[in-house]
Amino acid sequence: MLAVEAAMRAYATRFGEDQESWGIVGLLHDFDYEKFPNAEHSATEGHPAWGVNLLRSRGVAEPLLRAILGHATYSGVPRDTQMARALFAVDELCGFLVACALVRPSKSFSDLEVSSVKKKLKDKAFARGVNRDEVRQGAEELGVPLDEHIAFCIQALRPVEASLALGGGAPAGG
């Protein structure tokens, strides 16, 4: 979730939007996933509906909640804002980029290249939980060519890699 937060903040800056609200969406979008994974893909129960209901009860603004709901295609909520499209675009890709960094000798984003990521995307056995179609669809919906989107997200993740326990750094606070 820290990776998605970083990518969302970077895209907020790129699009002239509020970094704080975009970052919060990136940080909170999956907070309920481990407890309520929603293997049935219900639009009203489990992730992300459970988390959105809790956030709504705590006063989180509706546009942020709609972006969170929209990142799960099965929710039926359209991604009709740039924030929602960005969250969908970075969610699967950020997890994939972390996996790519973890298998590098450096365990870092510093030497991770777009060509390496694209090669790994073709390898269905690598990070098989990542939906490759959603990675491509996300870039398309965001209106950013896939190569540019990958490069942008790698760049966004470099400053936070220590917080992700990558690059030989210990997690922040740890």
LUMVO-734664 format. One line per field, with one value per atom (N, C-alpha, C): atom name; x, y, z; residue in one letter; residue number from 1. Coordinates in Angstrom, 2 decimals. Each point is the difference from the previous one (the first is absolute). Layout:
BEGIN
ronu <- CA:...
c1 <- X:...
c2 <- Y:...
c3 <- Z:...
torkol <- A:...
lummi <- NUM:...
END
This chain:
BEGIN
ronu <- N:CA:C:N:CA:C:N:CA:C:N:CA:C:N:CA:C:N:CA:C:N:CA:C:N:CA:C:N:CA:C:N:CA:C:N:CA:C:N:CA:C:N:CA:C:N:CA:C:N:CA:C:N:CA:C:N:CA:C:N:CA:C:N:CA:C:N:CA:C:N:CA:C:N:CA:C:N:CA:C:N:CA:C:N:CA:C:N:CA:C:N:CA:C:N:CA:C:N:CA:C:N:CA:C:N:CA:C:N:CA:C:N:CA:C:N:CA:C:N:CA:C:N:CA:C:N:CA:C:N:CA:C:N:CA:C:N:CA:C:N:CA:C:N:CA:C:N:CA:C:N:CA:C:N:CA:C:N:CA:C:N:CA:C:N:CA:C:N:CA:C:N:CA:C:N:CA:C:N:CA:C:N:CA:C:N:CA:C:N:CA:C:N:CA:C:N:CA:C:N:CA:C:N:CA:C:N:CA:C:N:CA:C:N:CA:C:N:CA:C:N:CA:C:N:CA:C:N:CA:C:N:CA:C:N:CA:C:N:CA:C:N:CA:C:N:CA:C:N:CA:C:N:CA:C:N:CA:C:N:CA:C:N:CA:C:N:CA:C:N:CA:C:N:CA:C:N:CA:C:N:CA:C:N:CA:C:N:CA:C:N:CA:C:N:CA:C:N:CA:C:N:CA:C:N:CA:C:N:CA:C:N:CA:C:N:CA:C:N:CA:C:N:CA:C:N:CA:C:N:CA:C:N:CA:C:N:CA:C:N:CA:C:N:CA:C:N:CA:C:N:CA:C:N:CA:C:N:CA:C:N:CA:C:N:CA:C:N:CA:C:N:CA:C:N:CA:C:N:CA:C:N:CA:C:N:CA:C:N:CA:C:N:CA:C:N:CA:C:N:CA:C:N:CA:C:N:CA:C:N:CA:C:N:CA:C:N:CA:C:N:CA:C:N:CA:C:N:CA:C:N:CA:C:N:CA:C:N:CA:C:N:CA:C:N:CA:C:N:CA:C:N:CA:C:N:CA:C:N:CA:C:N:CA:C:N:CA:C:N:CA:C:N:CA:C:N:CA:C:N:CA:C:N:CA:C:N:CA:C:N:CA:C:N:CA:C:N:CA:C:N:CA:C:N:CA:C:N:CA:C:N:CA:C:N:CA:C:N:CA:C:N:CA:C:N:CA:C:N:CA:C:N:CA:C:N:CA:C:N:CA:C:N:CA:C:N:CA:C:N:CA:C:N:CA:C:N:CA:C:N:CA:C:N:CA:C:N:CA:C:N:CA:C:N:CA:C:N:CA:C:N:CA:C:N:CA:C:N:CA:C:N:CA:C:N:CA:C:N:CA:C:N:CA:C:N:CA:C
c1 <- 0.81:-0.81:0.86:1.19:0.91:0.46:0.18:0.41:-1.10:-1.23:-1.13:-0.16:0.19:-0.07:1.03:1.23:1.06:-0.34:-0.49:-0.36:-1.17:-0.97:-1.15:0.43:0.88:0.50:0.73:0.77:0.73:-0.96:-1.02:-0.97:-0.81:-0.31:-0.70:0.81:1.30:0.87:-0.02:0.11:0.02:-1.28:-1.13:-1.29:-0.48:0.83:-0.37:-1.12:-0.02:-1.04:0.59:-0.86:0.39:0.74:1.28:0.83:-0.54:-0.50:-0.46:-1.17:-1.03:-1.17:0.34:0.80:0.40:0.86:0.90:0.85:-0.81:-0.99:-0.86:-0.75:-0.52:-0.69:0.94:1.22:0.98:0.34:0.10:0.36:-1.14:-1.24:-1.13:-0.76:0.25:-0.87:-0.10:1.02:0.00:0.08:-0.27:0.21:-0.87:-1.10:-0.91:0.23:0.95:0.16:0.35:0.92:0.42:-1.12:-0.79:-1.08:-1.24:-0.25:-1.19:0.39:0.72:0.58:-1.02:-1.21:-1.06:0.31:0.29:0.28:-1.21:-1.19:-1.23:-0.23:0.78:-0.14:-1.39:-0.50:-1.28:0.16:-0.96:0.06:-0.39:-0.65:-0.53:0.60:0.74:0.59:1.49:0.76:1.43:0.71:1.24:0.84:-0.49:-0.06:0.27:-1.23:-1.18:-1.24:0.07:0.56:0.08:0.82:1.14:0.87:-0.62:-0.66:-0.65:-1.10:-0.77:-1.05:0.59:1.10:0.66:0.52:0.67:0.54:-1.12:-1.13:-1.14:-0.51:-0.07:-0.47:0.95:1.24:1.01:0.11:-0.87:-0.05:0.91:0.54:0.84:-0.87:0.50:-0.75:-0.38:-1.18:-0.56:0.87:0.62:0.84:1.16:0.54:1.07:-0.55:-1.19:-0.63:-0.34:-0.48:-0.32:1.25:1.11:1.26:0.41:-0.15:0.35:-0.90:-1.29:-0.91:0.34:0.31:0.26:1.25:0.93:1.22:-0.29:-1.13:-0.42:-1.05:0.36:-0.88:-1.36:-0.03:-1.25:-0.94:0.45:-0.87:-1.10:0.26:-0.97:0.05:0.88:0.12:0.93:-0.49:0.85:1.17:1.09:1.17:-0.14:-0.80:-0.37:0.76:1.03:0.87:1.45:0.84:1.42:0.58:-0.46:0.46:-0.34:-1.23:-0.43:0.78:0.21:0.76:1.45:0.57:1.39:0.13:-0.94:0.07:-0.06:-0.91:-0.09:1.30:0.56:1.21:1.22:0.13:1.22:-0.10:-1.20:-0.17:0.73:-0.38:0.64:1.46:0.28:1.36:0.97:-0.39:0.92:0.37:-0.96:0.31:0.96:-0.21:0.87:1.40:0.11:1.32:0.76:-0.69:0.66:0.53:-0.81:0.45:1.22:-0.01:1.15:1.26:-0.14:1.16:0.53:-0.90:0.41:0.87:-0.17:0.79:1.29:0.24:1.25:1.10:1.24:1.10:0.04:-0.34:0.03:-1.22:-1.05:-1.28:-0.43:0.13:-0.20:-0.72:-0.66:-0.58:1.05:1.15:1.00:0.52:0.05:0.49:-1.08:-1.25:-1.10:-0.38:0.01:-0.27:-1.37:-0.60:-1.30:0.08:1.08:0.13:-0.02:0.60:-0.02:-1.41:-0.71:-1.38:-0.87:0.14:-0.81:0.31:1.25:0.38:-0.66:0.01:-0.65:-1.51:-0.60:-1.44:-0.38:0.89:-0.26:0.11:0.70:0.22:-1.16:-0.97:-1.22:0.28:1.13:0.33:0.54:0.48:0.56:-1.14:-0.06:-1.03:-1.37:-0.35:-1.20:-1.29:0.03:-1.20:-0.31:0.94:-0.19:-0.75:-1.07:-0.83:0.63:0.64:0.69:-0.96:-1.21:-0.98:-0.35:-0.11:-0.30:1.17:1.22:1.16:-0.11:-0.28:-0.11:-1.23:-1.12:-1.25:0.14:0.68:0.19:0.73:1.10:0.75:-0.86:-0.74:-0.87:-1.07:-0.68:-1.04:0.58:1.22:0.65:0.47:0.10:0.43:1.50:0.72:1.47:0.51:0.90:0.56:0.62:-0.13:0.45:1.46:0.89:1.42:0.20:-0.68:0.11:-0.57:-1.11:-0.64:0.93:0.60:0.94:1.17:0.59:1.15:-0.38:-1.18:-0.46:-0.15:-0.60:-0.20:1.33:0.91:1.33:0.63:-0.04:0.57:-0.69:-1.31:-0.75:0.35:0.37:0.29:1.43:0.90:1.40:0.20:-0.63:0.24:-0.55:-0.93:-0.61:0.46:1.01:0.37:0.46:0.65:0.40:-1.22:-1.07:-1.24:-0.64:0.35:-0.51:0.96:1.04:1.05:0.73:0.21:0.74:1.27:0.88:1.22:0.98:-0.14:0.92:-0.35:-1.08:-0.40:-0.98:0.04:-0.97:-1.27:-1.16:-1.24:0.06:-0.67:-0.03:-0.59:0.62:-0.46:0.40:0.78:0.31:1.43
c2 <- -1.19:1.19:1.26:-0.07:1.15:0.29:-1.06:0.19:0.69:-0.45:0.61:1.45:0.27:1.38:0.87:-0.48:0.78:0.27:-1.02:0.17:0.96:-0.09:0.91:1.44:0.22:1.36:0.55:-0.85:0.43:0.37:-0.83:0.33:1.24:0.21:1.22:1.22:-0.05:1.11:0.18:-1.09:0.07:0.62:-0.33:0.48:1.28:0.57:1.23:-0.18:-1.16:-0.32:0.01:-0.20:0.04:-1.27:0.15:-1.16:-0.72:0.74:-0.62:-0.94:0.48:-0.86:-1.18:0.22:-1.11:-1.00:0.50:-0.87:-0.83:0.64:-0.71:-1.13:0.27:-1.04:-1.17:0.31:-1.06:-0.79:0.68:-0.66:-0.88:0.48:-0.68:-0.97:-0.01:-0.74:-1.49:-0.60:-1.45:-0.34:0.96:-0.28:-1.14:-0.29:-1.06:-1.32:-0.04:-1.17:-1.29:0.06:-1.23:-0.61:0.83:-0.51:-0.39:0.71:-0.22:-0.11:-1.05:-0.06:-0.05:-0.49:0.03:-0.84:-1.26:-0.91:-0.16:0.26:-0.12:1.22:1.05:1.26:0.60:0.02:0.64:1.51:0.67:1.46:0.66:-0.75:0.61:-0.54:-1.09:-0.58:-0.21:-0.02:-0.23:1.21:-0.22:1.06:0.43:1.25:1.19:0.59:-0.63:0.56:0.14:-1.01:0.07:1.21:0.16:1.12:1.34:0.10:1.26:0.35:-0.99:0.28:0.53:-0.57:0.49:1.42:0.23:1.33:1.03:-0.38:0.90:0.38:-0.98:0.28:0.93:0.08:0.88:1.34:0.24:1.31:0.20:-1.06:0.14:0.46:0.93:0.60:-1.03:0.19:-0.94:-0.19:1.04:-0.25:-0.98:0.05:-0.92:-1.42:-0.12:-1.31:-0.61:0.83:-0.51:-0.47:0.69:-0.43:-1.36:-0.16:-1.28:-1.11:0.25:-1.01:-0.31:1.01:-0.17:-0.80:-0.10:-0.76:-1.49:-0.43:-1.40:-0.06:-0.53:-0.02:-0.59:-1.01:-0.69:0.86:1.14:0.86:0.63:0.11:0.64:1.51:0.57:1.46:0.48:0.89:0.46:0.84:-0.10:0.83:1.28:0.92:1.20:1.25:-0.18:1.13:-0.41:1.00:-0.28:-0.75:0.33:-0.70:-1.48:-0.31:-1.40:-0.75:0.65:-0.65:-0.22:0.97:-0.14:-1.13:-0.10:-1.07:-1.36:-0.17:-1.26:-0.28:1.04:-0.16:-0.37:0.55:-0.25:-1.21:-0.42:-1.05:-1.30:-0.61:-1.26:0.22:1.11:0.24:0.17:0.71:0.21:-1.32:-0.87:-1.31:-0.77:0.10:-0.67:0.58:1.31:0.65:-0.40:-0.11:-0.46:-1.42:-0.87:-1.36:0.00:0.85:0.11:0.43:0.97:0.47:-1.08:-0.76:-1.03:-1.10:-0.27:-1.07:0.51:1.29:0.56:-0.14:-0.16:-0.07:1.21:1.17:1.23:0.14:-0.76:0.13:1.46:0.67:1.44:0.41:1.16:0.61:0.79:0.25:0.89:-0.49:-1.31:-0.54:-0.79:0.17:-0.69:0.77:-0.69:0.61:-0.45:0.84:-0.31:-1.30:-0.22:-1.22:-1.25:0.06:-1.14:-0.26:1.06:-0.14:-0.60:0.47:-0.53:-1.46:-0.38:-1.40:-0.86:0.50:-0.73:-0.06:1.04:-0.02:-1.15:-0.36:-1.10:-1.36:-0.07:-1.26:-0.23:-0.80:-0.22:-0.69:-0.68:-0.67:0.98:1.15:1.00:0.86:0.12:0.81:-0.30:-1.28:-0.43:0.58:0.55:0.64:1.35:0.54:1.32:-0.17:0.73:-0.05:0.88:-0.63:0.73:0.82:-0.52:0.75:1.31:-0.03:1.22:0.98:-0.51:0.90:0.78:-0.70:0.65:0.91:-0.51:0.76:1.28:-0.09:1.17:1.12:-0.33:1.01:0.60:-0.86:0.45:0.96:-0.36:0.86:1.33:-0.04:1.22:0.88:-0.59:0.75:0.18:-0.95:0.05:-1.27:0.12:-1.20:-0.91:-1.31:-0.95:0.20:0.16:0.19:1.24:1.06:1.25:-0.18:-0.70:-0.27:-0.82:-1.03:-0.82:0.85:0.77:0.85:1.02:0.59:0.99:-0.61:-1.19:-0.66:-0.44:-0.50:-0.35:1.23:1.11:1.25:0.43:-0.16:0.38:-0.87:-1.25:-0.93:0.10:0.53:0.08:0.71:1.14:0.69:-0.73:-0.94:-0.68:-1.45:-0.39:-1.42:-0.47:0.84:-0.41:-0.29:0.76:-0.24:-1.32:-0.48:-1.28:-1.14:0.29:-0.98:-0.48:0.91:-0.30:0.82:-0.36:0.76:-0.10:-1.04:-0.18:0.85:0.76:0.85:-0.69:0.37:-0.51:0.83:-0.59:0.77:1.18:1.08:1.17:-0.38:0.46:-0.29:-1.38:-0.73:-1.36:-0.28
c3 <- 0.00:0.00:0.00:0.59:-0.03:-1.42:-0.78:-1.39:-0.79:0.20:-0.71:0.44:1.29:0.48:-0.73:-0.10:-0.66:-1.47:-0.69:-1.41:-0.15:0.90:-0.05:0.25:0.95:0.26:-1.24:-0.63:-1.20:-1.13:-0.20:-1.05:0.37:1.27:0.41:-0.40:0.25:-0.39:-1.51:-0.73:-1.47:-0.55:0.62:-0.50:0.70:0.87:0.68:1.02:0.63:0.99:1.41:0.99:1.40:0.40:0.33:0.38:1.24:0.96:1.25:-0.24:-0.68:-0.21:-0.89:-1.03:-0.87:0.78:0.82:0.80:0.98:0.63:0.96:-0.70:-1.18:-0.77:-0.27:-0.41:-0.26:1.24:1.12:1.25:0.53:-0.12:0.63:-0.90:-1.29:-0.92:0.29:0.57:0.27:1.48:0.89:1.43:0.52:-0.66:0.44:-0.73:-0.91:-0.88:0.74:0.93:0.69:0.83:0.64:0.85:-0.81:-1.09:-0.82:-1.48:-0.39:-1.35:-1.15:0.24:-1.01:-1.23:0.21:-1.12:-0.92:0.53:-0.79:-0.89:0.21:-0.74:0.13:1.23:0.28:-0.05:-0.61:-0.08:1.31:0.90:1.22:1.29:-0.06:1.21:-0.22:1.09:-0.10:-0.58:-0.43:-0.55:-1.37:-0.34:0.81:0.68:-0.19:0.56:1.52:0.67:1.47:0.43:-0.59:0.35:-0.32:-1.14:-0.39:0.99:0.43:0.99:1.30:0.44:1.22:-0.22:-1.11:-0.28:-0.12:-0.62:-0.12:1.39:0.91:1.36:0.76:-0.46:0.62:-0.71:-0.98:-0.64:-1.19:-0.57:-1.19:-1.17:-0.78:-1.10:-1.07:-0.54:-0.97:-1.25:-0.57:-1.18:0.29:1.20:0.37:0.11:0.58:0.16:-1.36:-0.92:-1.34:-0.73:0.20:-0.62:0.57:1.31:0.63:-0.52:-0.08:-0.55:-1.45:-0.77:-1.42:-0.32:0.96:-0.31:-0.08:0.54:-0.11:-1.10:-1.14:-1.16:0.34:0.84:0.34:0.84:0.49:0.81:-0.85:-1.30:-0.89:0.04:0.80:0.10:-1.10:-0.86:-1.11:0.49:-0.72:0.30:-0.82:0.55:-0.75:0.44:0.79:0.37:-0.28:-0.13:-0.22:1.20:1.21:1.20:-0.08:-0.38:-0.09:-1.07:-1.13:-1.08:0.42:0.70:0.45:1.01:0.94:1.00:-0.68:-0.93:-0.73:-0.75:-0.60:-0.81:0.82:1.19:0.78:0.92:0.34:1.00:-0.37:-1.08:-0.41:-0.37:-0.69:-0.46:1.17:1.04:1.12:0.67:0.19:0.57:-0.89:-1.30:-0.96:0.04:0.09:0.05:1.26:1.12:1.23:-0.21:-0.61:-0.27:-0.92:-1.01:-0.92:0.76:0.88:0.77:0.93:0.59:0.97:-0.62:-1.28:-0.62:-0.63:0.07:-0.52:1.04:-0.41:0.98:0.93:-0.53:0.80:0.90:-0.29:0.70:0.06:-1.14:-0.05:-1.28:0.08:-1.20:-0.77:0.62:-0.59:-1.35:-0.18:-1.27:-0.75:0.41:-0.67:-1.26:-1.12:-1.30:-0.53:-0.80:-0.60:-0.79:-0.73:-0.81:0.88:1.17:0.93:0.50:0.31:0.49:-1.10:-1.22:-1.10:-0.27:0.14:-0.17:1.08:1.24:1.10:-0.19:-0.59:-0.25:-0.93:-0.91:-0.93:0.66:1.12:0.72:0.96:-0.42:0.79:1.34:0.12:1.26:1.04:-0.45:0.91:0.56:1.32:0.67:-0.61:0.00:-0.72:0.55:1.21:0.55:-0.61:-0.76:-0.61:-1.32:-0.14:-1.20:-1.08:-0.96:-1.07:-0.85:-0.21:-0.78:0.70:1.33:0.74:-0.02:-0.04:-0.12:-1.31:-1.09:-1.31:-0.07:0.49:-0.02:0.83:1.12:0.85:-0.70:-0.66:-0.74:-1.11:-0.67:-1.09:0.52:1.10:0.57:0.48:0.49:0.49:-1.15:-1.19:-1.17:-0.08:0.60:0.02:-0.68:-0.99:-0.61:1.07:-0.20:1.01:0.40:-0.96:0.34:0.87:-0.35:0.77:1.41:0.10:1.29:0.90:-0.55:0.77:0.47:-0.91:0.36:1.07:-0.14:0.97:1.39:0.05:1.30:0.62:-0.80:0.53:0.63:-0.71:0.51:1.30:0.07:1.19:1.21:-0.25:1.09:0.51:-0.78:0.42:1.34:0.23:1.28:1.23:-0.19:1.15:0.14:-0.76:0.02:1.38:0.78:1.36:0.86:-0.18:0.74:-0.40:-1.18:-0.50:0.27:0.80:0.34:-1.25:-0.95:-1.22:-0.03:-0.92:-0.19:1.15:0.79:1.12:1.21:-0.10:1.12:0.91:1.26:0.96:-0.13:0.28:-0.05:0.97:-0.37:0.87:1.35:1.04:1.35:0.48:-0.79:0.39:0.17
torkol <- M:M:M:L:L:L:A:A:A:V:V:V:E:E:E:A:A:A:A:A:A:M:M:M:R:R:R:A:A:A:Y:Y:Y:A:A:A:T:T:T:R:R:R:F:F:F:G:G:G:E:E:E:D:D:D:Q:Q:Q:E:E:E:S:S:S:W:W:W:G:G:G:I:I:I:V:V:V:G:G:G:L:L:L:L:L:L:H:H:H:D:D:D:F:F:F:D:D:D:Y:Y:Y:E:E:E:K:K:K:F:F:F:P:P:P:N:N:N:A:A:A:E:E:E:H:H:H:S:S:S:A:A:A:T:T:T:E:E:E:G:G:G:H:H:H:P:P:P:A:A:A:W:W:W:G:G:G:V:V:V:N:N:N:L:L:L:L:L:L:R:R:R:S:S:S:R:R:R:G:G:G:V:V:V:A:A:A:E:E:E:P:P:P:L:L:L:L:L:L:R:R:R:A:A:A:I:I:I:L:L:L:G:G:G:H:H:H:A:A:A:T:T:T:Y:Y:Y:S:S:S:G:G:G:V:V:V:P:P:P:R:R:R:D:D:D:T:T:T:Q:Q:Q:M:M:M:A:A:A:R:R:R:A:A:A:L:L:L:F:F:F:A:A:A:V:V:V:D:D:D:E:E:E:L:L:L:C:C:C:G:G:G:F:F:F:L:L:L:V:V:V:A:A:A:C:C:C:A:A:A:L:L:L:V:V:V:R:R:R:P:P:P:S:S:S:K:K:K:S:S:S:F:F:F:S:S:S:D:D:D:L:L:L:E:E:E:V:V:V:S:S:S:S:S:S:V:V:V:K:K:K:K:K:K:K:K:K:L:L:L:K:K:K:D:D:D:K:K:K:A:A:A:F:F:F:A:A:A:R:R:R:G:G:G:V:V:V:N:N:N:R:R:R:D:D:D:E:E:E:V:V:V:R:R:R:Q:Q:Q:G:G:G:A:A:A:E:E:E:E:E:E:L:L:L:G:G:G:V:V:V:P:P:P:L:L:L:D:D:D:E:E:E:H:H:H:I:I:I:A:A:A:F:F:F:C:C:C:I:I:I:Q:Q:Q:A:A:A:L:L:L:R:R:R:P:P:P:V:V:V:E:E:E:A:A:A:S:S:S:L:L:L:A:A:A:L:L:L:G:G:G:G:G:G:G:G:G:A:A:A:P:P:P:A:A:A:G:G:G:G:G:G
lummi <- 1:1:1:2:2:2:3:3:3:4:4:4:5:5:5:6:6:6:7:7:7:8:8:8:9:9:9:10:10:10:11:11:11:12:12:12:13:13:13:14:14:14:15:15:15:16:16:16:17:17:17:18:18:18:19:19:19:20:20:20:21:21:21:22:22:22:23:23:23:24:24:24:25:25:25:26:26:26:27:27:27:28:28:28:29:29:29:30:30:30:31:31:31:32:32:32:33:33:33:34:34:34:35:35:35:36:36:36:37:37:37:38:38:38:39:39:39:40:40:40:41:41:41:42:42:42:43:43:43:44:44:44:45:45:45:46:46:46:47:47:47:48:48:48:49:49:49:50:50:50:51:51:51:52:52:52:53:53:53:54:54:54:55:55:55:56:56:56:57:57:57:58:58:58:59:59:59:60:60:60:61:61:61:62:62:62:63:63:63:64:64:64:65:65:65:66:66:66:67:67:67:68:68:68:69:69:69:70:70:70:71:71:71:72:72:72:73:73:73:74:74:74:75:75:75:76:76:76:77:77:77:78:78:78:79:79:79:80:80:80:81:81:81:82:82:82:83:83:83:84:84:84:85:85:85:86:86:86:87:87:87:88:88:88:89:89:89:90:90:90:91:91:91:92:92:92:93:93:93:94:94:94:95:95:95:96:96:96:97:97:97:98:98:98:99:99:99:100:100:100:101:101:101:102:102:102:103:103:103:104:104:104:105:105:105:106:106:106:107:107:107:108:108:108:109:109:109:110:110:110:111:111:111:112:112:112:113:113:113:114:114:114:115:115:115:116:116:116:117:117:117:118:118:118:119:119:119:120:120:120:121:121:121:122:122:122:123:123:123:124:124:124:125:125:125:126:126:126:127:127:127:128:128:128:129:129:129:130:130:130:131:131:131:132:132:132:133:133:133:134:134:134:135:135:135:136:136:136:137:137:137:138:138:138:139:139:139:140:140:140:141:141:141:142:142:142:143:143:143:144:144:144:145:145:145:146:146:146:147:147:147:148:148:148:149:149:149:150:150:150:151:151:151:152:152:152:153:153:153:154:154:154:155:155:155:156:156:156:157:157:157:158:158:158:159:159:159:160:160:160:161:161:161:162:162:162:163:163:163:164:164:164:165:165:165:166:166:166:167:167:167:168:168:168:169:169:169:170:170:170:171:171:171:172:172:172:173:173:173:174:174:174
END
